[in-house]
């Protein structure tokens, strides 16, 4: 039993150490004022999120690489970066 728990612990730790996750975070604003609940989407990938009440967002658990971010909100022009 002790050997099994040690092996299980090793698998959990090695999986955590080997995972290379990236995070994209930022804020959406216009004229210095935050845009709450703006939609944030990665172009060509089905990953998206919404900004919070102060326009901040996080996209996590991404593989390392280059992404194009599209921000949109009702009443504002779309912005791609």
C-alpha positions in Angstrom: 0.0 0.0 0.0 2.8 2.4 0.9 4.5 1.8 -2.4 1.3 2.5 -4.3 0.8 5.8 -2.5 4.4 6.7 -3.3 3.9 5.9 -6.9 0.7 7.8 -7.1 2.3 10.8 -5.5 5.1 10.6 -8.0 2.6 10.6 -10.9 0.8 13.6 -9.6 4.0 15.6 -9.0 5.5 14.7 -12.3 2.3 15.6 -14.2 2.3 19.0 -12.4 6.0 19.7 -13.1 5.9 18.7 -16.8 2.8 20.8 -17.6 3.9 23.9 -19.5 0.9 26.2 -19.2 0.8 29.8 -20.3 -1.5 32.6 -19.2 -2.7 35.6 -21.2 -4.1 38.4 -19.0 -5.0 42.0 -19.6 -7.7 44.7 -19.4 -10.1 46.2 -21.9 -10.7 49.9 -21.8 -11.7 52.9 -23.9 -10.6 56.4 -23.2 -9.1 55.2 -19.9 -12.4 53.8 -18.7 -12.8 50.0 -18.3 -15.2 48.1 -20.5 -16.9 45.6 -18.2 -17.9 42.1 -19.5 -16.2 42.5 -22.9 -15.8 39.3 -24.8 -12.2 38.0 -25.2 -11.5 35.3 -27.8 -8.4 33.7 -29.2 -8.7 33.7 -33.0 -8.8 30.3 -34.7 -9.1 28.5 -31.3 -12.3 27.8 -29.4 -11.1 29.5 -26.2 -12.8 32.6 -24.9 -13.7 34.4 -21.7 -15.3 37.6 -20.5 -13.8 40.5 -18.8 -14.9 41.2 -15.2 -16.6 44.3 -13.9 -13.4 46.4 -14.1 -12.5 45.1 -17.6 -9.8 42.6 -16.6 -9.5 39.1 -18.0 -7.4 35.9 -17.8 -7.0 33.1 -20.2 -5.0 30.3 -18.6 -4.0 26.7 -19.2 -2.7 27.6 -22.7 0.1 25.9 -24.5 3.1 28.2 -25.0 3.0 30.0 -28.3 1.7 33.0 -30.2 -2.0 33.9 -30.1 -4.2 36.6 -31.7 -6.6 38.0 -29.2 -9.9 39.5 -30.3 -11.8 41.8 -27.9 -15.4 42.8 -28.6 -18.2 44.6 -26.7 -21.6 45.9 -27.5 -21.3 49.5 -28.8 -17.5 49.3 -29.4 -15.4 48.4 -32.4 -13.7 45.0 -32.3 -10.0 45.1 -31.6 -7.4 42.4 -32.6 -3.9 42.2 -31.1 
